[in-house]
Amino acid sequence: MNFLKTILLGTAVAFSVSNCTQAPKSDKAETTDAKKVDEKTSADAQEVSVNTKTSVVTWVGTKPTDKHDGTFQLKDGKLSVKDGSVVGGSFTIDINSLEVKDLTPEKGKAKLEGHLKDTDFFETKKFPTATFEITSVKKYSKSKKADDEKDKKYTLADPNSLVTGNLELKGVTKSITFPAKITVDKDGSVKAEAKFNIERTDWKLSYGADKSLGDKFINPTVHIGFDINAKK
């Protein structure tokens, strides 16, 4: 009987581990202290306005038993274009616009949105917005790490730029570097896409990040997506 219990327990543990929801396997943003913007880079550049109606920031959060995904809308933004390339820019994220996309009103959508906006997470009454400011854009060199190790849904297939910028969130500013795909059309319009993971605890979003919490543990690794459109 004890042997049978051991077998059953081991099977249950293995099943639990195999079904544990992990953060999307994506490019990990390099996070360092905030960097100074080189204003000389953007000198004589043309500014194009971010289309806040068609641009969006996406997110995916996970825990051992589930995951949730959603969006933030943008309040404003601009990109600096010089010689057919993006050399700078910034945009403001409306944290109060947070929306959970995978839940319906009957399944607790409003409850989770309220919890994320409250003091445990984004504390939107005190920090209603976040900002991202580009400090450099370089040509992207493909990593030696095989792309098949990453989730295709959450990884850019053909990035052409390496973007570095300061992400200010909840009163904390950190520099992040990540691959992006940036296209500048002849008419001056710009489309910029990025998909990457960050550690939310770097911005004092520490609620539930202790693994000892078991099923109540919330993965500190969060997936972020930028889909930015801008035009004259």
N, C-alpha and C positions, 0 to 999 in steps of 0.2 A: 504493500500500500504506500509506504513512504517513497519507494522507487517510482511508483506511478505518479504520485504527487509532484515529485521532482521533475519528471518528464513533462507533465502538464504545465507546471510553473515555468519551466524553461521555454516551452513552446509559446506560452502567453507573452513572456518578456520579448522573445524574438519577434513575435507578431507585432507587438506594440512598437518596438524599435523600427521595424521595417515600414510601419505605417505612420511614423512620426513625420509631421509636416516640416520640411526644411525651407529655408529661404531660397529663392530662385538662384540657380547657379549662373552668375552673370559676372561681368567685369567689376572688380572692386575698385572704387575710387581711392586714390592715394590722398590721405588726409594729413595736413600739417597746419602749422600756425598760419594765420592770415598773412597775405602778401600785399605789398604796395602796388597800386596800379601805376603803370608807366604811361603817363599822359602823352609822351612823345610818340608812342606807337600809334595813337589815334589822331595825331595832328593831321589836319587837312582831310580827314576821312568824312565820308558822307553818312549822315544818320538816317536810319529807316525805323519807322515805328512798328512795334510789336502789335499784331492783331490779337487783342485780348479775347475776341469771340471764337477764334479758331485755334488758339494756343492753349495748351494745358500741361499741367504737371501731374503725373500719375504716381501711385505708390502701391506697394504690396507689403503687408505685414503678416507674420506667421507665428504660430504657437504649436505645441506638440500635437494638438488634436484638430487644428483648423487653420485657415488663412483667410484674410480679407483683403480686398483691393478697392481703390477709390481714386479720387481726383482732387486737385486744387485748381482754382481758376486764377488768372493773372489780373492784377489791377492796372498795371502799366508796364512799359518797357521800351527799350530802343537798342538797336545794334549799330555798330560803326563799321562801315564797309570802305575798303581802300584797295584799289587795284584789283577789284574782283574777288576780294577775300574779306571775311569778317576778322577784324582786328581788336574789337572791344564791344562793350555794351553792358546792359544790366536790365533786370526786370524785377518787379515786385509781385510776390505771391500772396494772395488773399487767403490766409489760414482759416478765416471764418467761413470760407466757401467749401471747406472740407465736405466731401460726400462719399459715403460708402456705396459702392456700385453692386456688390454681390448679395446684398440683403434687401428684402422688401419691407414695407411698413409692418407687415404681419410677423416678420421674422426678426424684429429688433433693430431695424435700420436706424431709427431716431435715437434709440437708447445708446447704441455704439457711437454714433456721431457726437452725441452729447458728452459721452465719457471721454472721447478723444479731444474734444475742445476744452474739457475741464482741467483742473489743476494737476491731475495725474500725468497728463501728456502735454498738449500744446499751450494750455492756459491762455486762450485767445482773448480774454478780457484784458489781460496785461500785454500780450504780444499778438496783436491781430494780424500782423504781416511778417513775412520773411523776405529777404532780398538775395539775389545772386548777381555778382558783378565780375565780369571777365577780366582777368589780369594778363592772360596770354593765350594765343592760339598758335599751335605748331602743327607741322605735318605729322600724321600718325604713322608709326612704324609697327607693323603687325607683330604681335607677341608670338613667341615660340610655342606657347601653351596651346594645345589643340582645341579648336573651337567646339569639337564634338563633346568635350567635357562640360560644356555650358548649355543651358536651356535656350534653344533657338528663339523661343517666344520673348525671352527677356535679354537677348544679346543682339547688338547690331551686327548685321551680316557683312557690311562693307564700310566701316568707319574710315574717314579720310582726314580727320583732325584730332588733335589732342588738346583739349580745352582745360585751362586752369582758371579758377575763379574763387572768390570769397563768398561762401554761403553763410549768411547771418540768419540764425534761427533761435528764437527764445532768448535773445540777448547775448548769444554766443556766436562768434565769427571764426570760421575755420576755412582754410584753403582746401579745395578738392580738385583733383585732376582725373579726367576720365575721357575715354574715346567718344567721338561724336561724328555724325555725318552732316556736313554743312554744304548746302548748295546755294550758289548765288546766280540768279538768272540775269539775262541781258537787260531786262527792264529794271534791275536793281532789287527785285524781291528776293527774300532769303527764307530758306527752310532749314532748321537745325533740329536734329534728333539726337537723343542720347539715352542710354539704358545702363544703369550701374547700381551697385550696392554701396550703402554707407552704414556706419555704426551709429545708431541714434543716440547712444550714451555720450558721444563726443559733444552733443549739443544739450546735455543735461536732461535728456529724455530717458530716464532710468527706471521708470515704473515697470515692475514685473520682470526685470532683466536677470534676476538671480535664478540659476538653474535648480537650486534646491527647492524651488516652488512647485516642481513637478508639472502637473497638467496646467497649472496656473502660470507657468513660465511663458514669457513673451519674448521671442527672439529679438535680440538687439540689432541684428542685421536687417535692414529695410531696403527694399528695392525701389529705386526712383527712376522715373522716365521723364524726359523733357521732349515736348513736341512744340516747337516754337516757329511761328510764321510771322514774317515782317515785310513791310513794303513801304514805298515812298508815301 
